[in-house]
Amino acid sequence: MLAGKRFKLSAPTLALDTVDGKRIAVNVPGGDIIKVVSGPRHGDRMVDVLWEGRIVVMFADDVDVRGIEIRDQSATA
């Protein structure tokens, strides 16, 4: 389960954000830190992540492949 874990992205990764009620694609730069706040739920391939103070949606596989888990609790998302 990814929920509650923090990751540093090793490469730019696509995410979906909501702006003015519309979903838009955003590029989360490599090196940025994200925190998975929920998901993936049973049968769901997406996770909600906290990035730069907002919640965006990413593919769980992208987090698994491009994310390096941060176990040190002093790092921030």
N, C-alpha and C positions, 0 to 999 in steps of 0.2 A: 504494500500500500504506500502511495506517495504522499498522502495528506499529512501536513505538518512538517514535511522535510524541506530543506533549503538546498538550492543548487546554484553553482556558478556555471553559466553556459560557455561551452568551449568554442562555439561558432554561432553566427547569427541564426535566429530561429523565428519562424512565423508565429504570430499570435493574432487573435481576434479581439478587438476592442469595440465598445459601444459608444458612439458619438452622435448626439442628437437623435437617439433612438434607432440608429442604423449601425449594423455591424460593418466594421472596416478592418482590413488587414494591416497589421503593423509589424515592423521588423524589430525584434528585441536583439540588440547587439551582443556579439560574443563578449564574454567577460562580465556581463551584467549578472546580478544575483536575483533569483526569483525564489518565492516560497509557495509551495503548493498548499492551497487552503481547503480544497475539496476535490474528491474524485481520485481515480476514476471509479465511478459506480459500476455495479455489475452490468456488463455488456456495453459500457460506454467507453469510448476511446479518448475522451476529452477530460482535461482537468482545469480547474480554476486556479490561477496563480496571482500572487501579489507581485507587482512589478512597478517600481517608481510611484508607489502610493496608490495605485489603482488595480482593480481586478481585471485581468484579461484571461482569455481561454487559449489553451495550447493542446496539441496532441500529446497524450501521455507517452507515446513512443519517442517523440522529439525530446521530451524531458529525459527519458531513459538514455537515449543515444548521445545527446549533446550536453547533458547536465552532469556535473561532477558534484556529488553530494558534499555539503559542508556540515561537518559534525561539530565544529566549534561554535558554541552558542553566542559568542561575542560578536560575530559578524552580523550585519543587518541586511534586511531585504528592502 
